[in-house]
Amino acid sequence: MNVKATTLPSGVGLIEVKGPLLGEQEIAELRTAIADYIDRHWRRLLIDLSEATYLNSTGMGVLVSAHTSYAKREWQLKLCGINKHVNLVFAITNLRKVFSICETREEALKSFS
């Protein structure tokens, strides 16, 4: 898996996840990238999962923790590009109602206030 963190010209932090989110190393990469944005007080973060092939419960826990951290600070965290395999995890856990999820990156960027 590959986690790439960048800052977009619009001032939104972007984390792109590629491949499966299963092992300790992949989970640690994602956790570190999210923590870096929180530590730098980055108030708007988009996590693009369009190239994530699988997400286990630990990976989901990292996303839930990120959502909680952003929500308690009244910051914005959005997810986009969730494919059918990853979407199944969100549907089973009923977390689609918790997260702000957009179909595309463009849609997500437009939705930030």
MDTraj code that builds the backbone (N, CA, C; nanometers):
import mdtraj as md
import numpy as np

residues = "MET ASN VAL LYS ALA THR THR LEU PRO SER GLY VAL GLY LEU ILE GLU VAL LYS GLY PRO LEU LEU GLY GLU GLN GLU ILE ALA GLU LEU ARG THR ALA ILE ALA ASP TYR ILE ASP ARG HIS TRP ARG ARG LEU LEU ILE ASP LEU SER GLU ALA THR TYR LEU ASN SER THR GLY MET GLY VAL LEU VAL SER ALA HIS THR SER TYR ALA LYS ARG GLU TRP GLN LEU LYS LEU CYS GLY ILE ASN LYS HIS VAL ASN LEU VAL PHE ALA ILE THR ASN LEU ARG LYS VAL PHE SER ILE CYS GLU THR ARG GLU GLU ALA LEU LYS SER PHE SER".split()
xyz = np.array([
    [0.0835, -0.1173, 0.0000],
    [0.0000, 0.0000, 0.0000],
    [0.0875, 0.1228, 0.0000],
    [0.0331, 0.2282, -0.0469],
    [0.1042, 0.3535, -0.0545],
    [0.0134, 0.4637, -0.0026],
    [0.0662, 0.5457, 0.0857],
    [-0.0070, 0.6607, 0.1364],
    [0.0695, 0.7844, 0.0942],
    [0.0012, 0.8714, 0.0215],
    [0.0639, 0.9939, -0.0264],
    [-0.0118, 1.1123, 0.0310],
    [0.0590, 1.1997, 0.0997],
    [-0.0017, 1.3179, 0.1599],
    [0.0483, 1.4425, 0.0888],
    [-0.0444, 1.5266, 0.0457],
    [-0.0111, 1.6518, -0.0211],
    [-0.1068, 1.7598, 0.0253],
    [-0.0734, 1.8816, -0.0101],
    [-0.1614, 1.9945, 0.0171],
    [-0.2050, 2.0529, -0.1161],
    [-0.3325, 2.0677, -0.1342],
    [-0.3858, 2.1215, -0.2586],
    [-0.3839, 2.2737, -0.2558],
    [-0.3806, 2.3388, -0.3724],
    [-0.3802, 2.4853, -0.3774],
    [-0.4992, 2.5488, -0.3049],
    [-0.6082, 2.4761, -0.2937],
    [-0.7277, 2.5275, -0.2246],
    [-0.7111, 2.5294, -0.0728],
    [-0.5989, 2.4751, -0.0228],
    [-0.5760, 2.4714, 0.1213],
    [-0.6307, 2.3475, 0.1891],
    [-0.6700, 2.2493, 0.1108],
    [-0.7213, 2.1236, 0.1644],
    [-0.6070, 2.0233, 0.1691],
    [-0.5928, 1.9541, 0.2809],
    [-0.4970, 1.8456, 0.2902],
    [-0.5544, 1.7241, 0.2195],
    [-0.4693, 1.6517, 0.1490],
    [-0.5145, 1.5359, 0.0732],
    [-0.4284, 1.4158, 0.1062],
    [-0.4941, 1.3063, 0.1435],
    [-0.4259, 1.1783, 0.1633],
    [-0.4841, 1.0813, 0.0614],
    [-0.3958, 1.0263, -0.0223],
    [-0.4361, 0.9278, -0.1211],
    [-0.3895, 0.7903, -0.0747],
    [-0.4824, 0.6965, -0.0706],
    [-0.4525, 0.5600, -0.0273],
    [-0.4582, 0.4693, -0.1489],
    [-0.3506, 0.3912, -0.1699],
    [-0.3449, 0.2999, -0.2842],
    [-0.3157, 0.1592, -0.2344],
    [-0.3914, 0.0625, -0.2836],
    [-0.3707, -0.0769, -0.2461],
    [-0.4497, -0.1147, -0.1225],
    [-0.4216, -0.2332, -0.0676],
    [-0.4959, -0.2801, 0.0503],
    [-0.4502, -0.2107, 0.1784],
    [-0.5428, -0.1882, 0.2663],
    [-0.5150, -0.1293, 0.3972],
    [-0.5327, -0.2406, 0.4998],
    [-0.4307, -0.3258, 0.5116],
    [-0.4403, -0.4471, 0.5921],
    [-0.3323, -0.4593, 0.6986],
    [-0.2079, -0.4426, 0.6606],
    [-0.0967, -0.4709, 0.7503],
    [-0.0599, -0.3559, 0.8419],
    [0.0246, -0.3877, 0.9393],
    [0.0674, -0.2873, 1.0367],
    [0.1366, -0.1684, 0.9719],
    [0.2217, -0.1961, 0.8719],
    [0.2953, -0.0876, 0.8068],
    [0.2003, 0.0080, 0.7343],
    [0.1042, -0.0465, 0.6613],
    [0.0089, 0.0369, 0.5883],
    [-0.0767, 0.1195, 0.6834],
    [-0.1223, 0.0559, 0.7899],
    [-0.2045, 0.1251, 0.8897],
    [-0.1227, 0.2371, 0.9547],
    [0.0028, 0.2083, 0.9870],
    [0.0901, 0.3087, 1.0495],
    [0.1129, 0.4274, 0.9561],
    [0.1294, 0.4010, 0.8265],
    [0.1480, 0.5094, 0.7299],
    [0.0267, 0.6022, 0.7291],
    [-0.0913, 0.5441, 0.7260],
    [-0.2136, 0.6241, 0.7247],
    [-0.2296, 0.6998, 0.8565],
    [-0.2094, 0.6320, 0.9667],
    [-0.2220, 0.6949, 1.0985],
    [-0.1255, 0.8136, 1.1107],
    [-0.0019, 0.7954, 1.0656],
    [0.0992, 0.9015, 1.0724],
    [0.0607, 1.0204, 0.9847],
    [0.0126, 0.9928, 0.8642],
    [-0.0276, 1.1012, 0.7741],
    [-0.1419, 1.1835, 0.8344],
    [-0.2394, 1.1162, 0.8919],
    [-0.3528, 1.1865, 0.9540],
    [-0.3047, 1.2667, 1.0752],
    [-0.2224, 1.2054, 1.1588],
    [-0.1714, 1.2738, 1.2788],
    [-0.0918, 1.3990, 1.2413],
    [-0.0186, 1.3922, 1.1309],
    [0.0586, 1.5082, 1.0862],
    [-0.0330, 1.6254, 1.0533],
    [-0.1437, 1.5987, 0.9854],
    [-0.2390, 1.7067, 0.9550],
    [-0.3031, 1.7622, 1.0821],
    [-0.3337, 1.6757, 1.1757],
    [-0.3926, 1.7213, 1.3016],
    [-0.2914, 1.8048, 1.3792],
    [-0.1676, 1.7589, 1.3874],
    [-0.0631, 1.8321, 1.4598],
    [-0.0377, 1.9703, 1.4009],
    [-0.0541, 1.9820, 1.2692],
    [-0.0319, 2.1106, 1.2026],
    [-0.1599, 2.1939, 1.1964],
    [-0.2648, 2.1489, 1.2653],
    [-0.3936, 2.2193, 1.2715],
    [-0.4531, 2.2410, 1.1330],
    [-0.4442, 2.1393, 1.0492],
    [-0.5012, 2.1446, 0.9153],
    [-0.6490, 2.1166, 0.9278],
    [-0.7330, 2.2154, 0.9071],
    [-0.8754, 2.2084, 0.9385],
    [-0.9614, 2.1379, 0.8332],
    [-0.9073, 2.1177, 0.7148],
    [-0.9835, 2.0508, 0.6090],
    [-0.8965, 1.9392, 0.5507],
    [-0.9472, 1.8164, 0.5600],
    [-0.8721, 1.7007, 0.5136],
    [-0.9624, 1.6109, 0.4302],
    [-0.9093, 1.5694, 0.3152],
    [-0.9795, 1.4780, 0.2261],
    [-0.8961, 1.3506, 0.2144],
    [-0.9592, 1.2373, 0.2380],
    [-0.8925, 1.1085, 0.2213],
    [-0.9544, 1.0413, 0.0991],
    [-0.8722, 1.0244, -0.0033],
    [-0.9168, 0.9670, -0.1301],
    [-0.8884, 0.8167, -0.1285],
    [-0.9946, 0.7385, -0.1310],
    [-0.9845, 0.5929, -0.1252],
    [-1.0124, 0.5277, -0.2607],
    [-1.0057, 0.6051, -0.3674],
    [-1.0417, 0.5518, -0.4988],
    [-0.9503, 0.4390, -0.5452],
    [-0.8277, 0.4343, -0.4937],
    [-0.7359, 0.3268, -0.5319],
    [-0.7069, 0.2313, -0.4161],
    [-0.7853, 0.2416, -0.3098],
    [-0.7741, 0.1464, -0.1981],
    [-0.8495, 0.0199, -0.2383],
    [-0.7829, -0.0942, -0.2293],
    [-0.8454, -0.2184, -0.2752],
    [-0.9154, -0.2960, -0.1654],
    [-0.8743, -0.2746, -0.0405],
    [-0.9360, -0.3468, 0.0706],
    [-0.9117, -0.2689, 0.1984],
    [-1.0040, -0.2815, 0.2917],
    [-0.9954, -0.2108, 0.4195],
    [-1.0390, -0.3061, 0.5291],
    [-0.9508, -0.3314, 0.6261],
    [-0.9894, -0.4201, 0.7364],
    [-1.0389, -0.3373, 0.8550],
    [-1.0713, -0.4048, 0.9636],
    [-1.1288, -0.3358, 1.0797],
    [-1.0299, -0.2388, 1.1436],
    [-0.9019, -0.2702, 1.1404],
    [-0.8021, -0.1791, 1.1969],
    [-0.7939, -0.0516, 1.1133],
    [-0.7961, -0.0675, 0.9821],
    [-0.7969, 0.0490, 0.8933],
    [-0.9209, 0.1335, 0.9139],
    [-1.0336, 0.0674, 0.9305],
    [-1.1577, 0.1395, 0.9575],
    [-1.1472, 0.2139, 1.0907],
    [-1.0831, 0.1504, 1.1884],
    [-1.0639, 0.2152, 1.3181],
    [-0.9811, 0.3427, 1.3073],
    [-0.8803, 0.3421, 1.2210],
    [-0.7987, 0.4622, 1.1989],
    [-0.8853, 0.5736, 1.1404],
    [-0.9704, 0.5383, 1.0451],
    [-1.0585, 0.6390, 0.9854],
    [-1.1604, 0.6920, 1.0860],
    [-1.2147, 0.6044, 1.1685],
    [-1.3100, 0.6475, 1.2714],
    [-1.2408, 0.7398, 1.3717],
    [-1.1198, 0.7053, 1.4109],
    [-1.0432, 0.7892, 1.5031],
    [-1.0161, 0.9268, 1.4418],
    [-0.9812, 0.9281, 1.3132],
    [-0.9579, 1.0555, 1.2440],
    [-1.0858, 1.1382, 1.2419],
    [-1.1971, 1.0720, 1.2118],
    [-1.3262, 1.1422, 1.2094],
    [-1.3564, 1.2033, 1.3467],
    [-1.3338, 1.1267, 1.4511],
    [-1.3591, 1.1747, 1.5874],
    [-1.2700, 1.2939, 1.6200],
    [-1.1425, 1.2847, 1.5853],
    [-1.0488, 1.3949, 1.6124],
    [-1.0902, 1.5220, 1.5391],
    [-1.1306, 1.5085, 1.4155],
    [-1.1718, 1.6255, 1.3373],
    [-1.3054, 1.6804, 1.3879],
    [-1.3989, 1.5934, 1.4187],
    [-1.5312, 1.6382, 1.4633],
    [-1.5235, 1.7130, 1.5960],
    [-1.4432, 1.6636, 1.6897],
    [-1.4379, 1.7309, 1.8207],
    [-1.3724, 1.8683, 1.8115],
    [-1.2933, 1.8909, 1.7080],
    [-1.2320, 2.0225, 1.6860],
    [-1.3167, 2.1110, 1.5952],
    [-1.4276, 2.0540, 1.5469],
    [-1.5163, 2.1207, 1.4526],
    [-1.4445, 2.1523, 1.3219],
    [-1.3555, 2.0610, 1.2812],
    [-1.2865, 2.0676, 1.1529],
    [-1.3606, 1.9775, 1.0560],
    [-1.3175, 1.9776, 0.9302],
    [-1.3867, 1.8984, 0.8282],
    [-1.2974, 1.7858, 0.7755],
    [-1.3505, 1.6645, 0.7790],
    [-1.2860, 1.5471, 0.7211],
    [-1.3851, 1.4834, 0.6255],
    [-1.3396, 1.4588, 0.5035],
    [-1.4260, 1.3963, 0.4032],
    [-1.3524, 1.2801, 0.3394],
    [-1.4294, 1.1834, 0.2937],
    [-1.3768, 1.0692, 0.2201],
    [-1.4329, 1.0749, 0.0783],
    [-1.3553, 1.0247, -0.0172],
    [-1.4070, 1.0188, -0.1539],
    [-1.3545, 0.8954, -0.2255],
    [-1.4218, 0.8621, -0.3349],
    [-1.3770, 0.7567, -0.4234],
    [-1.3850, 0.6160, -0.3671],
    [-1.4821, 0.5905, -0.2840],
    [-1.4909, 0.4584, -0.2216],
    [-1.5432, 0.3570, -0.3231],
    [-1.4632, 0.2531, -0.3493],
    [-1.5043, 0.1506, -0.4455],
    [-1.6005, 0.0513, -0.3809],
    [-1.6512, -0.0426, -0.4609],
    [-1.7563, -0.1321, -0.4104],
    [-1.7083, -0.2233, -0.2981],
    [-1.5814, -0.2650, -0.2985],
    [-1.5318, -0.3534, -0.1928],
    [-1.5180, -0.2783, -0.0600],
    [-1.4628, -0.1598, -0.0664],
    [-1.4469, -0.0788, 0.0543],
    [-1.5833, -0.0283, 0.1004],
    [-1.6706, 0.0053, 0.0063],
    [-1.8043, 0.0514, 0.0400],
    [-1.8814, -0.0537, 0.1189],
    [-1.8568, -0.1808, 0.0896],
    [-1.9239, -0.2889, 0.1615],
    [-1.8925, -0.2823, 0.3112],
    [-1.7680, -0.2524, 0.3453],
    [-1.7297, -0.2393, 0.4861],
    [-1.8061, -0.1234, 0.5506],
    [-1.8156, -0.0112, 0.4799],
    [-1.8901, 0.1039, 0.5325],
    [-2.0382, 0.0718, 0.5468],
    [-2.0946, -0.0027, 0.4528],
    [-2.2364, -0.0371, 0.4589],
    [-2.2659, -0.1333, 0.5735],
    [-2.1812, -0.2356, 0.5894],
    [-2.2018, -0.3346, 0.6952],
    [-2.1920, -0.2696, 0.8331],
    [-2.0979, -0.1791, 0.8492],
    [-2.0770, -0.1145, 0.9786],
    [-2.1684, 0.0057, 1.0006],
    [-2.2447, 0.0405, 0.8976],
    [-2.3366, 0.1543, 0.9038],
    [-2.2638, 0.2880, 0.9214],
    [-2.1370, 0.2926, 0.8820],
    [-2.0585, 0.4151, 0.8974],
    [-2.0761, 0.5135, 0.7823],
    [-2.1493, 0.4754, 0.6804],
    [-2.1784, 0.5712, 0.5726],
    [-2.2570, 0.6895, 0.6280],
    [-2.3312, 0.6657, 0.7362],
    [-2.4093, 0.7728, 0.7976],
    [-2.3233, 0.8641, 0.8841],
    [-2.2056, 0.8185, 0.9235],
    [-2.1177, 0.8941, 1.0120],
    [-2.0247, 0.9851, 0.9325],
    [-1.9656, 0.9303, 0.8274],
    [-1.8672, 1.0038, 0.7487],
    [-1.9336, 1.0901, 0.6426],
    [-1.8665, 1.1970, 0.6062],
    [-1.9044, 1.2759, 0.4899],
    [-1.8326, 1.2120, 0.3716],
    [-1.9094, 1.1462, 0.2833],
    [-1.8519, 1.0703, 0.1731],
    [-1.9022, 1.1267, 0.0410],
    [-1.8081, 1.1544, -0.0475],
    [-1.8408, 1.2043, -0.1807],
    [-1.7946, 1.1029, -0.2846],
    [-1.8610, 1.1010, -0.3973],
    [-1.8261, 1.0070, -0.5033],
    [-1.6882, 1.0372, -0.5617],
    [-1.6612, 1.1635, -0.5921],
    [-1.5367, 1.2012, -0.6581],
    [-1.4589, 1.3034, -0.5760],
    [-1.3322, 1.3158, -0.6085],
    [-1.2480, 1.4156, -0.5426],
    [-1.3000, 1.5565, -0.5720],
    [-1.3392, 1.5806, -0.6959],
    [-1.3892, 1.7126, -0.7347],
    [-1.5133, 1.7502, -0.6551],
    [-1.6045, 1.6555, -0.6406],
    [-1.7272, 1.6781, -0.5629],
    [-1.6922, 1.7089, -0.4175],
    [-1.5974, 1.6351, -0.3621],
    [-1.5569, 1.6557, -0.2225],
    [-1.4946, 1.7935, -0.2039],
    [-1.4084, 1.8332, -0.2950],
    [-1.3424, 1.9638, -0.2832],
    [-1.4434, 2.0776, -0.2905],
    [-1.5436, 2.0637, -0.3746],
    [-1.6469, 2.1663, -0.3840],
    [-1.7322, 2.1738, -0.2572],
    [-1.7404, 2.0629, -0.1847],
    [-1.8296, 2.0574, -0.0667],
    [-1.7673, 2.1171, 0.0589],
    [-1.6352, 2.1405, 0.0581],
    [-1.5730, 2.2021, 0.1761],
    [-1.6228, 2.3455, 0.1888],
    [-1.6540, 2.3853, 0.3136],
    [-1.7009, 2.5235, 0.3344],
    [-1.5873, 2.6098, 0.3839],
])
top = md.Topology()
chain = top.add_chain()
for i, resn in enumerate(residues, 1):
    res = top.add_residue(resn, chain, resSeq=i)
    for name in ("N", "CA", "C"):
        top.add_atom(name, md.element.get_by_symbol(name[0]), res)
traj = md.Trajectory(xyz[None], top)
